[in-house]
Amino acid sequence: MDNTPPEFWETLGLMYRLHPWHGLDLGDYFPDKMNVYIEIVPADGMKFELDKISGILKIDRPQRYSNHCPAPYGFAPRTLCGPRVASFCMSRSGREGIIGDNDPLDVCVLCESNINHGNVLLRARPVGGLRMLDGNESDDKIIAVLDGDLAYSHVNDIEDLPTMLVDRLRHYFLTYKEIPGKKTPKTEITDVYGRDEAVEIIERSRADYDTVYGEVRQHHDRVIAQARKRMGKD
């Protein structure tokens, strides 16, 4: 019999912060809706990025040039751009030799109201994406809209968005890594795709994640389930 006092588990629940990449998931309503962890927002003069080991949001670098991210930007929890994502990119783009960038799947979330800072979790609806290549790496950018945002309540697919808004997103991702004086672009967007392909890529990235981090996810889930049980939350 376990004689651990209930106060221990209550304290653990207060101290134990879920890792934004490994500890969260896409949510129960995927593919209609999904959880997204936001790292940076348009007002940020710094580029923030999740430290993958600690789960703490860190400063990656100051924003070097005039471009600022046009929408809250982060990633889908428990996803990884690996071989399955790269294979899909090659099949759709006709390119060869593409590999995944081994990062969580990037997500841009469109919304009417301001989100003032990153390090927040939100629920969004995937509506499409940009098939982007960074050198020979697949670096898809999923486009989503904030769930419950009335200004985007009519948007179910990327075709429902104004063309100029999609062009603005394309311009940002085509130029945000450019260095003045360099003639060769670092990134390339081969095409824009709709909701069905976005969902397919998210599913593939989830499978890529499970291949690499499946044991981490299972262990994490067991610890959380045990803590919740001891605290009487389930």
C-alpha positions in Angstrom: 0.0 0.0 0.0 1.3 3.5 -0.9 1.5 5.7 2.2 2.5 8.8 0.3 0.5 11.7 1.8 -2.0 13.3 -0.6 -0.2 16.6 0.0 2.8 15.3 -1.9 0.7 14.7 -5.0 -1.0 18.1 -4.7 2.4 19.8 -4.4 3.6 17.8 -7.4 0.6 19.0 -9.4 1.5 22.6 -8.5 5.2 22.3 -9.3 5.1 20.1 -12.4 4.8 22.2 -15.5 3.8 20.4 -18.7 6.5 20.5 -21.3 4.9 22.5 -24.2 6.3 20.1 -26.8 6.1 16.7 -25.1 3.6 17.2 -22.3 0.7 18.7 -24.3 -1.1 17.1 -27.3 -3.2 18.3 -30.2 -6.4 18.0 -28.2 -9.6 15.9 -28.3 -11.1 17.9 -31.2 -8.4 17.3 -33.9 -8.6 17.6 -36.9 -11.4 20.2 -36.6 -9.4 22.1 -33.9 -6.0 21.7 -32.4 -3.8 23.0 -29.6 -1.0 25.4 -30.6 1.7 26.7 -28.4 2.6 30.3 -29.3 6.3 31.4 -29.2 6.3 34.8 -30.8 3.7 37.5 -31.6 3.8 40.4 -34.1 4.9 42.9 -31.5 8.0 41.0 -30.5 11.4 42.7 -31.2 13.0 39.4 -30.2 12.7 36.0 -31.8 11.7 33.6 -29.0 12.0 29.9 -29.4 11.2 27.0 -27.1 14.3 25.4 -25.4 13.6 21.8 -26.3 15.2 20.3 -23.3 13.8 22.4 -20.5 10.5 23.5 -22.1 11.3 27.1 -21.2 10.8 29.9 -23.8 14.2 31.4 -24.6 15.5 34.3 -26.6 16.9 32.9 -29.9 18.1 36.3 -31.3 16.9 39.9 -31.8 14.9 40.4 -34.9 17.7 41.5 -37.2 15.8 43.3 -39.9 12.5 45.1 -40.5 10.3 42.0 -40.9 8.1 41.1 -38.0 5.9 38.0 -37.9 2.5 39.0 -39.2 0.5 36.7 -36.9 1.1 34.7 -33.6 3.5 31.9 -34.4 4.4 28.7 -32.7 4.0 25.0 -33.1 1.8 22.0 -32.8 2.6 19.9 -29.7 3.8 16.3 -30.1 4.7 16.8 -33.8 8.0 16.4 -35.6 8.9 17.2 -39.2 10.6 13.9 -40.1 10.7 11.4 -42.9 6.9 11.1 -43.4 6.5 14.9 -43.7 9.5 15.1 -46.1 8.2 12.2 -48.2 4.8 14.0 -48.6 6.7 17.2 -49.5 8.6 15.4 -52.2 5.5 13.8 -53.6 3.7 17.1 -53.9 6.5 19.3 -55.0 8.2 16.9 -57.3 11.6 17.6 -55.6 14.1 14.9 -54.5 16.5 14.7 -51.6 14.2 16.6 -49.2 14.5 15.8 -45.5 12.5 17.0 -42.4 14.0 19.7 -40.3 13.5 17.7 -37.1 11.6 20.5 -35.4 7.9 20.6 -34.3 5.5 21.6 -37.0 5.2 25.3 -37.3 1.8 27.0 -37.1 0.7 30.6 -37.8 -2.6 31.6 -36.1 -4.7 34.3 -37.6 -6.9 36.3 -35.2 -8.5 39.7 -35.0 -7.6 40.6 -31.4 -4.0 41.2 -30.2 -2.2 38.4 -28.4 0.4 40.5 -26.4 3.0 37.8 -25.6 4.1 34.3 -26.4 4.3 31.3 -24.0 0.5 30.8 -24.3 -1.5 27.8 -25.4 -4.5 28.4 -27.7 -7.0 26.4 -29.7 -7.1 27.0 -33.5 -8.7 25.5 -36.6 -6.2 24.4 -39.4 -7.3 25.9 -42.7 -4.2 25.3 -45.0 -0.5 25.9 -45.2 2.6 27.0 -47.1 4.9 24.3 -48.5 8.2 25.8 -47.7 11.7 24.6 -48.3 14.7 25.8 -46.3 17.5 24.6 -48.4 16.8 20.8 -48.7 14.7 20.8 -45.6 10.9 20.6 -45.5 9.7 23.4 -43.3 5.9 23.6 -43.7 4.0 26.5 -42.2 0.5 25.5 -41.2 -2.1 28.3 -41.4 -4.8 28.2 -38.7 -7.4 30.6 -37.4 -8.1 31.2 -33.7 -11.1 29.2 -32.5 -14.0 31.5 -31.5 -12.6 34.5 -33.3 -15.7 36.1 -35.0 -13.7 37.8 -37.7 -12.5 34.4 -39.0 -15.6 32.3 -38.1 -16.4 31.9 -41.8 -13.0 30.6 -42.7 -12.8 26.8 -43.2 -10.2 26.6 -45.9 -7.3 28.8 -47.0 -9.4 29.8 -50.1 -11.7 31.7 -47.7 -8.9 34.1 -46.8 -8.2 37.3 -48.7 -5.5 36.7 -51.3 -3.5 39.7 -50.0 -3.4 38.2 -46.5 -1.9 34.9 -47.8 0.5 36.9 -49.9 1.6 38.8 -46.8 2.3 35.5 -45.0 4.2 34.2 -48.1 6.3 37.4 -48.2 7.3 37.2 -44.6 8.4 33.5 -44.8 10.3 34.1 -48.0 12.2 37.1 -46.6 12.6 36.6 -42.8 15.9 34.7 -43.2 17.3 36.9 -46.0 20.6 38.7 -45.4 21.1 42.0 -47.2 23.6 41.6 -50.0 23.0 37.9 -50.5 21.5 37.2 -53.9 20.4 33.6 -53.3 17.2 33.2 -51.3 17.4 30.9 -48.4 13.8 29.8 -48.4 11.3 28.8 -51.1 7.6 28.3 -51.1 6.6 25.8 -53.8 2.8 26.1 -53.3 -0.1 27.0 -51.0 -2.4 24.2 -50.0 -5.8 23.8 -48.3 -7.1 22.3 -45.2 -7.1 18.6 -46.3 -3.4 18.7 -47.0 -2.7 20.6 -43.8 -4.4 17.8 -41.8 -2.5 15.2 -43.7 0.8 16.9 -42.9 -0.2 17.3 -39.2 -1.0 13.6 -39.0 2.3 12.7 -40.6 4.2 14.9 -38.2 2.4 13.3 -35.3 3.5 9.8 -36.6 7.1 11.1 -37.1 7.0 12.3 -33.5 5.8 9.0 -32.1 8.6 7.2 -34.0 11.2 9.2 -32.2 9.6 10.2 -28.9 6.9 7.6 -28.4 8.5 6.3 -25.2 8.8 9.8 -23.8 5.2 10.5 -24.5 4.0 7.3 -22.9 6.2 7.8 -19.8 5.0 11.4 -19.5 1.3 10.4 -19.8 1.8 7.7 -17.1 3.3 10.2 -14.7 0.5 12.7 -15.2 -2.2 10.0 -15.0 -0.8 8.8 -11.7 -0.5 12.3 -10.2 -4.1 13.1 -11.2 -5.3 9.8 -9.7 -3.6 10.4 -6.4 -5.0 14.0 -6.3 -8.5 12.7 -7.0 -8.8 14.5 -10.3 -10.0 11.5 -12.3 
